[in-house]
């Protein structure tokens, strides 16, 4: 099943951008938060009708689902 894109009454998509790194090792591999932010913002901007409704980021392992910003999102 494809994820449903939430739309407002005007047909716009409200996008939530999430970036995460586990720590120093990811930073060395070029997976820095600033690089991810640029990529997610660029992608959202390239989609017709998308509005960035929020941006979230964590510096924790992805194996944990209690990441603060992930939960906020």
N, CA, C, O and CB atoms as a CASP TS submission, in Angstrom:
PFRMAT TS
TARGET T0000
AUTHOR 0000-0000-0000
METHOD Language model
MODEL 1
PARENT N/A
ATOM      1  N   UNK     1       0.837  -1.167   0.000  1.00  0.00           N
ATOM      2  CA  UNK     1       0.000   0.000   0.000  1.00  0.00           C
ATOM      3  C   UNK     1       0.889   1.240   0.000  1.00  0.00           C
ATOM      4  O   UNK     1       1.835   1.329   0.782  1.00  0.00           O
ATOM      5  CB  UNK     1      -0.956  -0.007   1.209  1.00  0.00           C
ATOM      6  N   UNK     2       0.585   2.195  -0.876  1.00  0.00           N
ATOM      7  CA  UNK     2       1.338   3.442  -0.934  1.00  0.00           C
ATOM      8  C   UNK     2       0.920   4.336   0.226  1.00  0.00           C
ATOM      9  O   UNK     2      -0.258   4.385   0.579  1.00  0.00           O
ATOM     10  CB  UNK     2       1.119   4.163  -2.291  1.00  0.00           C
ATOM     11  N   UNK     3       1.896   5.056   0.831  1.00  0.00           N
ATOM     12  CA  UNK     3       1.510   5.992   1.894  1.00  0.00           C
ATOM     13  C   UNK     3       0.644   7.109   1.311  1.00  0.00           C
ATOM     14  O   UNK     3       0.903   7.604   0.214  1.00  0.00           O
ATOM     15  CB  UNK     3       2.767   6.588   2.591  1.00  0.00           C
ATOM     16  N   UNK     4      -0.363   7.485   2.045  1.00  0.00           N
ATOM     17  CA  UNK     4      -1.253   8.549   1.599  1.00  0.00           C
ATOM     18  C   UNK     4      -0.651   9.899   1.909  1.00  0.00           C
ATOM     19  O   UNK     4      -0.154  10.110   3.015  1.00  0.00           O
ATOM     20  CB  UNK     4      -2.627   8.420   2.252  1.00  0.00           C
ATOM     21  N   UNK     5      -0.681  10.810   0.969  1.00  0.00           N
ATOM     22  CA  UNK     5      -0.161  12.155   1.170  1.00  0.00           C
ATOM     23  C   UNK     5      -1.268  13.014   1.765  1.00  0.00           C
ATOM     24  O   UNK     5      -2.316  13.189   1.144  1.00  0.00           O
ATOM     25  CB  UNK     5       0.367  12.765  -0.166  1.00  0.00           C
ATOM     26  N   UNK     6      -1.045  13.560   2.982  1.00  0.00           N
ATOM     27  CA  UNK     6      -2.088  14.408   3.559  1.00  0.00           C
ATOM     28  C   UNK     6      -2.242  15.682   2.726  1.00  0.00           C
ATOM     29  O   UNK     6      -1.255  16.349   2.415  1.00  0.00           O
ATOM     30  CB  UNK     6      -1.757  14.760   5.036  1.00  0.00           C
ATOM     31  N   UNK     7      -3.466  16.010   2.373  1.00  0.00           N
ATOM     32  CA  UNK     7      -3.722  17.192   1.556  1.00  0.00           C
ATOM     33  C   UNK     7      -4.673  18.129   2.300  1.00  0.00           C
ATOM     34  O   UNK     7      -5.577  17.688   3.009  1.00  0.00           O
ATOM     35  CB  UNK     7      -4.310  16.793   0.174  1.00  0.00           C
ATOM     36  N   UNK     8      -4.450  19.418   2.122  1.00  0.00           N
ATOM     37  CA  UNK     8      -5.375  20.381   2.688  1.00  0.00           C
ATOM     38  C   UNK     8      -6.494  20.630   1.676  1.00  0.00           C
ATOM     39  O   UNK     8      -6.440  20.099   0.567  1.00  0.00           O
ATOM     40  CB  UNK     8      -4.646  21.708   3.063  1.00  0.00           C
ATOM     41  N   UNK     9      -7.490  21.412   2.028  1.00  0.00           N
ATOM     42  CA  UNK     9      -8.619  21.627   1.116  1.00  0.00           C
ATOM     43  C   UNK     9      -8.218  22.222  -0.234  1.00  0.00           C
ATOM     44  O   UNK     9      -8.955  22.075  -1.210  1.00  0.00           O
ATOM     45  CB  UNK     9      -9.625  22.530   1.769  1.00  0.00           C
ATOM     46  N   UNK    10      -7.067  22.888  -0.310  1.00  0.00           N
ATOM     47  CA  UNK    10      -6.600  23.478  -1.565  1.00  0.00           C
ATOM     48  C   UNK    10      -5.770  22.504  -2.392  1.00  0.00           C
ATOM     49  O   UNK    10      -5.243  22.884  -3.437  1.00  0.00           O
ATOM     50  CB  UNK    10      -5.785  24.722  -1.281  1.00  0.00           C
ATOM     51  N   UNK    11      -5.644  21.264  -1.951  1.00  0.00           N
ATOM     52  CA  UNK    11      -4.893  20.264  -2.699  1.00  0.00           C
ATOM     53  C   UNK    11      -3.399  20.281  -2.444  1.00  0.00           C
ATOM     54  O   UNK    11      -2.654  19.596  -3.145  1.00  0.00           O
ATOM     55  CB  UNK    11      -5.134  20.450  -4.139  1.00  0.00           C
ATOM     56  N   UNK    12      -2.939  21.040  -1.462  1.00  0.00           N
ATOM     57  CA  UNK    12      -1.512  21.122  -1.163  1.00  0.00           C
ATOM     58  C   UNK    12      -1.089  19.981  -0.240  1.00  0.00           C
ATOM     59  O   UNK    12      -1.867  19.527   0.599  1.00  0.00           O
ATOM     60  CB  UNK    12      -1.174  22.480  -0.522  1.00  0.00           C
ATOM     61  N   UNK    13       0.130  19.531  -0.401  1.00  0.00           N
ATOM     62  CA  UNK    13       0.690  18.484   0.457  1.00  0.00           C
ATOM     63  C   UNK    13       1.528  19.149   1.536  1.00  0.00           C
ATOM     64  O   UNK    13       2.377  19.988   1.234  1.00  0.00           O
ATOM     65  CB  UNK    13       1.546  17.462  -0.367  1.00  0.00           C
ATOM     66  N   UNK    14       1.299  18.788   2.773  1.00  0.00           N
ATOM     67  CA  UNK    14       2.076  19.305   3.897  1.00  0.00           C
ATOM     68  C   UNK    14       3.171  18.291   4.210  1.00  0.00           C
ATOM     69  O   UNK    14       2.896  17.214   4.739  1.00  0.00           O
ATOM     70  CB  UNK    14       1.167  19.574   5.155  1.00  0.00           C
ATOM     71  N   UNK    15       4.396  18.637   3.885  1.00  0.00           N
ATOM     72  CA  UNK    15       5.530  17.722   4.048  1.00  0.00           C
ATOM     73  C   UNK    15       6.222  17.958   5.382  1.00  0.00           C
ATOM     74  O   UNK    15       6.398  19.097   5.812  1.00  0.00           O
ATOM     75  CB  UNK    15       6.534  17.891   2.894  1.00  0.00           C
ATOM     76  N   UNK    16       6.610  16.869   6.027  1.00  0.00           N
ATOM     77  CA  UNK    16       7.427  16.917   7.230  1.00  0.00           C
ATOM     78  C   UNK    16       8.786  16.343   6.860  1.00  0.00           C
ATOM     79  O   UNK    16       8.879  15.210   6.387  1.00  0.00           O
ATOM     80  CB  UNK    16       6.765  16.126   8.425  1.00  0.00           C
ATOM     81  N   UNK    17       9.840  17.125   7.075  1.00  0.00           N
ATOM     82  CA  UNK    17      11.189  16.702   6.709  1.00  0.00           C
ATOM     83  C   UNK    17      11.912  16.196   7.949  1.00  0.00           C
ATOM     84  O   UNK    17      11.924  16.860   8.985  1.00  0.00           O
ATOM     85  CB  UNK    17      11.977  17.863   6.051  1.00  0.00           C
ATOM     86  N   UNK    18      12.515  15.012   7.836  1.00  0.00           N
ATOM     87  CA  UNK    18      13.216  14.413   8.973  1.00  0.00           C
ATOM     88  C   UNK    18      14.612  13.994   8.550  1.00  0.00           C
ATOM     89  O   UNK    18      14.788  13.306   7.545  1.00  0.00           O
ATOM     90  CB  UNK    18      12.435  13.201   9.532  1.00  0.00           C
ATOM     91  N   UNK    19      15.600  14.412   9.323  1.00  0.00           N
ATOM     92  CA  UNK    19      16.982  14.017   9.087  1.00  0.00           C
ATOM     93  C   UNK    19      17.544  13.440  10.383  1.00  0.00           C
ATOM     94  O   UNK    19      17.155  13.835  11.482  1.00  0.00           O
ATOM     95  CB  UNK    19      17.841  15.226   8.589  1.00  0.00           C
ATOM     96  N   UNK    20      18.482  12.481  10.220  1.00  0.00           N
ATOM     97  CA  UNK    20      19.052  11.825  11.396  1.00  0.00           C
ATOM     98  C   UNK    20      20.437  11.310  11.090  1.00  0.00           C
ATOM     99  O   UNK    20      20.704  10.818   9.994  1.00  0.00           O
ATOM    100  CB  UNK    20      18.157  10.681  11.872  1.00  0.00           C
ATOM    101  N   UNK    21      21.305  11.425  12.055  1.00  0.00           N
ATOM    102  CA  UNK    21      22.598  10.747  12.013  1.00  0.00           C
ATOM    103  C   UNK    21      22.792  10.047  13.341  1.00  0.00           C
ATOM    104  O   UNK    21      22.291  10.491  14.375  1.00  0.00           O
ATOM    105  CB  UNK    21      23.770  11.745  11.721  1.00  0.00           C
ATOM    106  N   UNK    22      23.531   8.940  13.298  1.00  0.00           N
ATOM    107  CA  UNK    22      23.806   8.206  14.522  1.00  0.00           C
ATOM    108  C   UNK    22      24.921   8.854  15.329  1.00  0.00           C
ATOM    109  O   UNK    22      24.935   8.769  16.557  1.00  0.00           O
ATOM    110  CB  UNK    22      24.166   6.773  14.201  1.00  0.00           C
ATOM    111  N   UNK    23      25.842   9.491  14.650  1.00  0.00           N
ATOM    112  CA  UNK    23      26.960  10.103  15.360  1.00  0.00           C
ATOM    113  C   UNK    23      28.123  10.362  14.435  1.00  0.00           C
ATOM    114  O   UNK    23      27.946  10.565  13.234  1.00  0.00           O
ATOM    115  CB  UNK    23      27.403   9.227  16.509  1.00  0.00           C
ATOM    116  N   UNK    24      29.309  10.354  14.997  1.00  0.00           N
ATOM    117  CA  UNK    24      30.523  10.729  14.276  1.00  0.00           C
ATOM    118  C   UNK    24      30.786   9.864  13.046  1.00  0.00           C
ATOM    119  O   UNK    24      31.284  10.368  12.040  1.00  0.00           O
ATOM    120  CB  UNK    24      31.703  10.651  15.202  1.00  0.00           C
ATOM    121  N   UNK    25      30.466   8.586  13.107  1.00  0.00           N
ATOM    122  CA  UNK    25      30.734   7.707  11.969  1.00  0.00           C
ATOM    123  C   UNK    25      29.927   8.122  10.743  1.00  0.00           C
ATOM    124  O   UNK    25      30.455   8.147   9.630  1.00  0.00           O
ATOM    125  CB  UNK    25      30.420   6.256  12.334  1.00  0.00           C
ATOM    126  N   UNK    26      28.674   8.442  10.937  1.00  0.00           N
ATOM    127  CA  UNK    26      27.858   8.923   9.815  1.00  0.00           C
ATOM    128  C   UNK    26      28.403  10.232   9.268  1.00  0.00           C
ATOM    129  O   UNK    26      28.390  10.459   8.058  1.00  0.00           O
ATOM    130  CB  UNK    26      26.397   9.105  10.249  1.00  0.00           C
ATOM    131  N   UNK    27      28.876  11.083  10.149  1.00  0.00           N
ATOM    132  CA  UNK    27      29.427  12.368   9.715  1.00  0.00           C
ATOM    133  C   UNK    27      30.604  12.132   8.766  1.00  0.00           C
ATOM    134  O   UNK    27      30.746  12.831   7.762  1.00  0.00           O
ATOM    135  CB  UNK    27      29.874  13.219  10.939  1.00  0.00           C
ATOM    136  N   UNK    28      31.445  11.149   9.084  1.00  0.00           N
ATOM    137  CA  UNK    28      32.607  10.830   8.244  1.00  0.00           C
ATOM    138  C   UNK    28      32.186  10.296   6.883  1.00  0.00           C
ATOM    139  O   UNK    28      32.889  10.501   5.894  1.00  0.00           O
ATOM    140  CB  UNK    28      33.504   9.811   8.944  1.00  0.00           C
ATOM    141  N   UNK    29      31.055   9.617   6.821  1.00  0.00           N
ATOM    142  CA  UNK    29      30.586   9.016   5.572  1.00  0.00           C
ATOM    143  C   UNK    29      29.841  10.012   4.682  1.00  0.00           C
ATOM    144  O   UNK    29      29.308   9.637   3.637  1.00  0.00           O
ATOM    145  CB  UNK    29      29.686   7.836   5.876  1.00  0.00           C
ATOM    146  N   UNK    30      29.805  11.269   5.093  1.00  0.00           N
ATOM    147  CA  UNK    30      29.132  12.282   4.290  1.00  0.00           C
ATOM    148  C   UNK    30      27.637  12.345   4.517  1.00  0.00           C
ATOM    149  O   UNK    30      26.911  12.930   3.714  1.00  0.00           O
ATOM    150  CB  UNK    30      29.395  12.034   2.854  1.00  0.00           C
ATOM    151  N   UNK    31      27.175  11.756   5.588  1.00  0.00           N
ATOM    152  CA  UNK    31      25.750  11.752   5.890  1.00  0.00           C
ATOM    153  C   UNK    31      25.402  12.839   6.911  1.00  0.00           C
ATOM    154  O   UNK    31      24.509  12.666   7.740  1.00  0.00           O
ATOM    155  CB  UNK    31      25.322  10.375   6.413  1.00  0.00           C
ATOM    156  N   UNK    32      26.116  13.949   6.835  1.00  0.00           N
ATOM    157  CA  UNK    32      25.918  15.034   7.795  1.00  0.00           C
ATOM    158  C   UNK    32      24.498  15.578   7.717  1.00  0.00           C
ATOM    159  O   UNK    32      23.842  15.493   6.679  1.00  0.00           O
ATOM    160  CB  UNK    32      26.928  16.161   7.548  1.00  0.00           C
ATOM    161  N   UNK    33      24.037  16.134   8.826  1.00  0.00           N
ATOM    162  CA  UNK    33      22.696  16.688   8.877  1.00  0.00           C
ATOM    163  C   UNK    33      22.496  17.800   7.855  1.00  0.00           C
ATOM    164  O   UNK    33      21.440  17.881   7.228  1.00  0.00           O
ATOM    165  CB  UNK    33      22.406  17.207  10.264  1.00  0.00           C
ATOM    166  N   UNK    34      23.503  18.659   7.680  1.00  0.00           N
ATOM    167  CA  UNK    34      23.338  19.764   6.731  1.00  0.00           C
ATOM    168  C   UNK    34      23.191  19.259   5.299  1.00  0.00           C
ATOM    169  O   UNK    34      22.456  19.852   4.510  1.00  0.00           O
ATOM    170  CB  UNK    34      24.525  20.720   6.824  1.00  0.00           C
ATOM    171  N   UNK    35      23.878  18.175   4.956  1.00  0.00           N
ATOM    172  CA  UNK    35      23.764  17.585   3.621  1.00  0.00           C
ATOM    173  C   UNK    35      22.364  16.986   3.446  1.00  0.00           C
ATOM    174  O   UNK    35      21.740  17.156   2.399  1.00  0.00           O
ATOM    175  CB  UNK    35      24.861  16.498   3.399  1.00  0.00           C
ATOM    176  N   UNK    36      21.883  16.294   4.459  1.00  0.00           N
ATOM    177  CA  UNK    36      20.541  15.712   4.400  1.00  0.00           C
ATOM    178  C   UNK    36      19.460  16.794   4.322  1.00  0.00           C
ATOM    179  O   UNK    36      18.484  16.659   3.584  1.00  0.00           O
ATOM    180  CB  UNK    36      20.299  14.820   5.622  1.00  0.00           C
ATOM    181  N   UNK    37      19.648  17.875   5.099  1.00  0.00           N
ATOM    182  CA  UNK    37      18.685  18.983   5.074  1.00  0.00           C
ATOM    183  C   UNK    37      18.574  19.565   3.672  1.00  0.00           C
ATOM    184  O   UNK    37      17.475  19.796   3.169  1.00  0.00           O
ATOM    185  CB  UNK    37      19.096  20.083   6.072  1.00  0.00           C
ATOM    186  N   UNK    38      19.711  19.795   3.055  1.00  0.00           N
ATOM    187  CA  UNK    38      19.722  20.361   1.703  1.00  0.00           C
ATOM    188  C   UNK    38      18.977  19.440   0.734  1.00  0.00           C
ATOM    189  O   UNK    38      18.191  19.903  -0.092  1.00  0.00           O
ATOM    190  CB  UNK    38      21.176  20.587   1.220  1.00  0.00           C
ATOM    191  N   UNK    39      19.229  18.139   0.841  1.00  0.00           N
ATOM    192  CA  UNK    39      18.599  17.173  -0.050  1.00  0.00           C
ATOM    193  C   UNK    39      17.086  17.096   0.176  1.00  0.00           C
ATOM    194  O   UNK    39      16.323  17.062  -0.790  1.00  0.00           O
ATOM    195  CB  UNK    39      19.226  15.797   0.147  1.00  0.00           C
ATOM    196  N   UNK    40      16.643  17.069   1.431  1.00  0.00           N
ATOM    197  CA  UNK    40      15.209  16.961   1.698  1.00  0.00           C
ATOM    198  C   UNK    40      14.484  18.244   1.301  1.00  0.00           C
ATOM    199  O   UNK    40      13.382  18.190   0.754  1.00  0.00           O
ATOM    200  CB  UNK    40      14.961  16.650   3.182  1.00  0.00           C
ATOM    201  N   UNK    41      15.093  19.395   1.572  1.00  0.00           N
ATOM    202  CA  UNK    41      14.481  20.668   1.166  1.00  0.00           C
ATOM    203  C   UNK    41      14.392  20.768  -0.351  1.00  0.00           C
ATOM    204  O   UNK    41      13.382  21.217  -0.893  1.00  0.00           O
ATOM    205  CB  UNK    41      15.284  21.856   1.725  1.00  0.00           C
ATOM    206  N   UNK    42      15.448  20.351  -1.028  1.00  0.00           N
ATOM    207  CA  UNK    42      15.465  20.392  -2.488  1.00  0.00           C
ATOM    208  C   UNK    42      14.377  19.485  -3.063  1.00  0.00           C
ATOM    209  O   UNK    42      13.670  19.867  -3.995  1.00  0.00           O
ATOM    210  CB  UNK    42      16.848  19.975  -3.024  1.00  0.00           C
ATOM    211  N   UNK    43      14.251  18.292  -2.505  1.00  0.00           N
ATOM    212  CA  UNK    43      13.227  17.360  -2.981  1.00  0.00           C
ATOM    213  C   UNK    43      11.832  17.950  -2.782  1.00  0.00           C
ATOM    214  O   UNK    43      11.007  17.925  -3.696  1.00  0.00           O
ATOM    215  CB  UNK    43      13.344  16.006  -2.250  1.00  0.00           C
ATOM    216  N   UNK    44      11.574  18.473  -1.600  1.00  0.00           N
ATOM    217  CA  UNK    44      10.255  19.044  -1.324  1.00  0.00           C
ATOM    218  C   UNK    44       9.961  20.215  -2.263  1.00  0.00           C
ATOM    219  O   UNK    44       8.839  20.363  -2.746  1.00  0.00           O
ATOM    220  CB  UNK    44      10.166  19.505   0.142  1.00  0.00           C
ATOM    221  N   UNK    45      10.968  21.040  -2.515  1.00  0.00           N
ATOM    222  CA  UNK    45      10.789  22.189  -3.407  1.00  0.00           C
ATOM    223  C   UNK    45      10.498  21.756  -4.843  1.00  0.00           C
ATOM    224  O   UNK    45       9.841  22.480  -5.591  1.00  0.00           O
ATOM    225  CB  UNK    45      12.032  23.075  -3.377  1.00  0.00           C
ATOM    226  N   UNK    46      10.981  20.587  -5.224  1.00  0.00           N
ATOM    227  CA  UNK    46      10.780  20.110  -6.603  1.00  0.00           C
ATOM    228  C   UNK    46       9.395  19.492  -6.821  1.00  0.00           C
ATOM    229  O   UNK    46       9.016  19.195  -7.953  1.00  0.00           O
ATOM    230  CB  UNK    46      11.850  19.087  -6.957  1.00  0.00           C
ATOM    231  N   UNK    47       8.653  19.302  -5.745  1.00  0.00           N
ATOM    232  CA  UNK    47       7.333  18.678  -5.835  1.00  0.00           C
ATOM    233  C   UNK    47       6.257  19.762  -5.909  1.00  0.00           C
ATOM    234  O   UNK    47       6.140  20.586  -5.003  1.00  0.00           O
ATOM    235  CB  UNK    47       7.081  17.739  -4.620  1.00  0.00           C
ATOM    236  N   UNK    48       5.489  19.761  -6.963  1.00  0.00           N
ATOM    237  CA  UNK    48       4.439  20.762  -7.141  1.00  0.00           C
ATOM    238  C   UNK    48       3.405  20.658  -6.022  1.00  0.00           C
ATOM    239  O   UNK    48       2.877  19.578  -5.758  1.00  0.00           O
ATOM    240  CB  UNK    48       3.759  20.595  -8.512  1.00  0.00           C
ATOM    241  N   UNK    49       3.123  21.760  -5.378  1.00  0.00           N
ATOM    242  CA  UNK    49       2.079  21.804  -4.365  1.00  0.00           C
ATOM    243  C   UNK    49       2.495  21.376  -2.976  1.00  0.00           C
ATOM    244  O   UNK    49       1.647  21.258  -2.092  1.00  0.00           O
ATOM    245  CB  UNK    49       0.972  20.970  -4.790  1.00  0.00           C
ATOM    246  N   UNK    50       3.787  21.138  -2.758  1.00  0.00           N
ATOM    247  CA  UNK    50       4.226  20.734  -1.427  1.00  0.00           C
ATOM    248  C   UNK    50       4.592  21.959  -0.601  1.00  0.00           C
ATOM    249  O   UNK    50       5.252  22.876  -1.089  1.00  0.00           O
ATOM    250  CB  UNK    50       5.423  19.771  -1.517  1.00  0.00           C
ATOM    251  N   UNK    51       4.160  21.964   0.639  1.00  0.00           N
ATOM    252  CA  UNK    51       4.518  22.995   1.607  1.00  0.00           C
ATOM    253  C   UNK    51       5.251  22.302   2.745  1.00  0.00           C
ATOM    254  O   UNK    51       4.757  21.316   3.292  1.00  0.00           O
ATOM    255  CB  UNK    51       3.252  23.779   2.127  1.00  0.00           C
ATOM    256  N   UNK    52       6.419  22.805   3.104  1.00  0.00           N
ATOM    257  CA  UNK    52       7.157  22.231   4.232  1.00  0.00           C
ATOM    258  C   UNK    52       6.484  22.720   5.513  1.00  0.00           C
ATOM    259  O   UNK    52       6.525  23.905   5.843  1.00  0.00           O
ATOM    260  CB  UNK    52       8.691  22.634   4.196  1.00  0.00           C
ATOM    261  N   UNK    53       5.867  21.785   6.221  1.00  0.00           N
ATOM    262  CA  UNK    53       5.110  22.113   7.427  1.00  0.00           C
ATOM    263  C   UNK    53       5.941  21.933   8.695  1.00  0.00           C
ATOM    264  O   UNK    53       5.514  22.334   9.778  1.00  0.00           O
ATOM    265  CB  UNK    53       3.862  21.251   7.506  1.00  0.00           C
ATOM    266  N   UNK    54       7.123  21.336   8.567  1.00  0.00           N
ATOM    267  CA  UNK    54       7.978  21.153   9.730  1.00  0.00           C
ATOM    268  C   UNK    54       9.255  20.432   9.361  1.00  0.00           C
ATOM    269  O   UNK    54       9.299  19.644   8.416  1.00  0.00           O
ATOM    270  CB  UNK    54       7.244  20.390  10.814  1.00  0.00           C
ATOM    271  N   UNK    55      10.299  20.720  10.132  1.00  0.00           N
ATOM    272  CA  UNK    55      11.589  20.049   9.941  1.00  0.00           C
ATOM    273  C   UNK    55      12.049  19.523  11.292  1.00  0.00           C
ATOM    274  O   UNK    55      11.973  20.217  12.307  1.00  0.00           O
ATOM    275  CB  UNK    55      12.660  21.019   9.317  1.00  0.00           C
ATOM    276  N   UNK    56      12.525  18.295  11.285  1.00  0.00           N
ATOM    277  CA  UNK    56      12.910  17.605  12.518  1.00  0.00           C
ATOM    278  C   UNK    56      14.247  16.912  12.299  1.00  0.00           C
ATOM    279  O   UNK    56      14.546  16.453  11.197  1.00  0.00           O
ATOM    280  CB  UNK    56      11.819  16.578  12.955  1.00  0.00           C
ATOM    281  N   UNK    57      15.056  16.840  13.367  1.00  0.00           N
ATOM    282  CA  UNK    57      16.314  16.112  13.245  1.00  0.00           C
ATOM    283  C   UNK    57      16.752  15.561  14.588  1.00  0.00           C
ATOM    284  O   UNK    57      16.520  16.158  15.639  1.00  0.00           O
ATOM    285  CB  UNK    57      17.401  17.011  12.668  1.00  0.00           C
ATOM    286  N   UNK    58      17.387  14.413  14.518  1.00  0.00           N
ATOM    287  CA  UNK    58      17.923  13.748  15.698  1.00  0.00           C
ATOM    288  C   UNK    58      19.346  13.310  15.425  1.00  0.00           C
ATOM    289  O   UNK    58      19.729  13.065  14.281  1.00  0.00           O
ATOM    290  CB  UNK    58      17.052  12.543  16.101  1.00  0.00           C
ATOM    291  N   UNK    59      20.125  13.216  16.491  1.00  0.00           N
ATOM    292  CA  UNK    59      21.472  12.646  16.434  1.00  0.00           C
ATOM    293  C   UNK    59      21.479  11.448  17.375  1.00  0.00           C
ATOM    294  O   UNK    59      22.074  11.478  18.452  1.00  0.00           O
ATOM    295  CB  UNK    59      22.587  13.709  16.830  1.00  0.00           C
ATOM    296  N   UNK    60      20.804  10.403  16.937  1.00  0.00           N
ATOM    297  CA  UNK    60      20.681   9.170  17.719  1.00  0.00           C
ATOM    298  C   UNK    60      20.593   7.998  16.757  1.00  0.00           C
ATOM    299  O   UNK    60      20.339   8.173  15.566  1.00  0.00           O
ATOM    300  CB  UNK    60      19.434   9.212  18.661  1.00  0.00           C
ATOM    301  N   UNK    61      20.802   6.828  17.277  1.00  0.00           N
ATOM    302  CA  UNK    61      20.682   5.629  16.464  1.00  0.00           C
ATOM    303  C   UNK    61      19.255   5.450  15.958  1.00  0.00           C
ATOM    304  O   UNK    61      18.293   5.745  16.668  1.00  0.00           O
ATOM    305  CB  UNK    61      21.115   4.405  17.261  1.00  0.00           C
ATOM    306  N   UNK    62      19.127   4.973  14.744  1.00  0.00           N
ATOM    307  CA  UNK    62      17.826   4.729  14.156  1.00  0.00           C
ATOM    308  C   UNK    62      17.138   3.501  14.713  1.00  0.00           C
ATOM    309  O   UNK    62      15.972   3.254  14.406  1.00  0.00           O
ATOM    310  CB  UNK    62      17.959   4.597  12.689  1.00  0.00           C
ATOM    311  N   UNK    63      17.841   2.726  15.529  1.00  0.00           N
ATOM    312  CA  UNK    63      17.247   1.524  16.116  1.00  0.00           C
ATOM    313  C   UNK    63      16.300   1.867  17.261  1.00  0.00           C
ATOM    314  O   UNK    63      15.546   1.017  17.735  1.00  0.00           O
ATOM    315  CB  UNK    63      18.342   0.583  16.613  1.00  0.00           C
ATOM    316  N   UNK    64      16.349   3.132  17.701  1.00  0.00           N
ATOM    317  CA  UNK    64      15.482   3.560  18.800  1.00  0.00           C
ATOM    318  C   UNK    64      14.290   4.322  18.226  1.00  0.00           C
ATOM    319  O   UNK    64      14.461   5.223  17.405  1.00  0.00           O
ATOM    320  CB  UNK    64      16.264   4.445  19.823  1.00  0.00           C
ATOM    321  N   UNK    65      13.105   3.964  18.653  1.00  0.00           N
ATOM    322  CA  UNK    65      11.939   4.710  18.185  1.00  0.00           C
ATOM    323  C   UNK    65      11.526   5.804  19.168  1.00  0.00           C
ATOM    324  O   UNK    65      10.505   6.463  18.972  1.00  0.00           O
ATOM    325  CB  UNK    65      10.776   3.762  17.951  1.00  0.00           C
ATOM    326  N   UNK    66      12.320   5.997  20.229  1.00  0.00           N
ATOM    327  CA  UNK    66      12.008   7.061  21.196  1.00  0.00           C
ATOM    328  C   UNK    66      12.824   8.327  20.925  1.00  0.00           C
ATOM    329  O   UNK    66      13.019   9.148  21.821  1.00  0.00           O
ATOM    330  CB  UNK    66      12.273   6.570  22.628  1.00  0.00           C
ATOM    331  N   UNK    67      13.297   8.481  19.688  1.00  0.00           N
ATOM    332  CA  UNK    67      14.051   9.691  19.345  1.00  0.00           C
ATOM    333  C   UNK    67      13.132  10.898  19.504  1.00  0.00           C
ATOM    334  O   UNK    67      12.025  10.883  18.964  1.00  0.00           O
ATOM    335  CB  UNK    67      14.624   9.612  17.884  1.00  0.00           C
ATOM    336  N   UNK    68      13.546  11.947  20.226  1.00  0.00           N
ATOM    337  CA  UNK    68      12.668  13.070  20.560  1.00  0.00           C
ATOM    338  C   UNK    68      12.028  13.750  19.340  1.00  0.00           C
ATOM    339  O   UNK    68      10.814  13.954  19.322  1.00  0.00           O
ATOM    340  CB  UNK    68      13.446  14.090  21.337  1.00  0.00           C
ATOM    341  N   UNK    69      12.813  14.096  18.342  1.00  0.00           N
ATOM    342  CA  UNK    69      12.265  14.796  17.189  1.00  0.00           C
ATOM    343  C   UNK    69      11.419  13.864  16.320  1.00  0.00           C
ATOM    344  O   UNK    69      10.447  14.298  15.701  1.00  0.00           O
ATOM    345  CB  UNK    69      13.391  15.407  16.361  1.00  0.00           C
ATOM    346  N   UNK    70      11.789  12.593  16.276  1.00  0.00           N
ATOM    347  CA  UNK    70      10.982  11.606  15.561  1.00  0.00           C
ATOM    348  C   UNK    70       9.599  11.513  16.199  1.00  0.00           C
ATOM    349  O   UNK    70       8.587  11.481  15.499  1.00  0.00           O
ATOM    350  CB  UNK    70      11.677  10.219  15.563  1.00  0.00           C
ATOM    351  N   UNK    71       9.562  11.470  17.521  1.00  0.00           N
ATOM    352  CA  UNK    71       8.302  11.413  18.227  1.00  0.00           C
ATOM    353  C   UNK    71       7.489  12.703  18.021  1.00  0.00           C
ATOM    354  O   UNK    71       6.271  12.648  17.851  1.00  0.00           O
ATOM    355  CB  UNK    71       8.550  11.169  19.713  1.00  0.00           C
ATOM    356  N   UNK    72       8.159  13.850  18.037  1.00  0.00           N
ATOM    357  CA  UNK    72       7.489  15.137  17.814  1.00  0.00           C
ATOM    358  C   UNK    72       6.845  15.188  16.435  1.00  0.00           C
ATOM    359  O   UNK    72       5.730  15.683  16.272  1.00  0.00           O
ATOM    360  CB  UNK    72       8.483  16.296  17.971  1.00  0.00           C
ATOM    361  N   UNK    73       7.572  14.666  15.441  1.00  0.00           N
ATOM    362  CA  UNK    73       7.070  14.676  14.079  1.00  0.00           C
ATOM    363  C   UNK    73       5.789  13.865  13.996  1.00  0.00           C
ATOM    364  O   UNK    73       5.201  13.749  12.920  1.00  0.00           O
ATOM    365  CB  UNK    73       8.121  14.129  13.106  1.00  0.00           C
TER
END
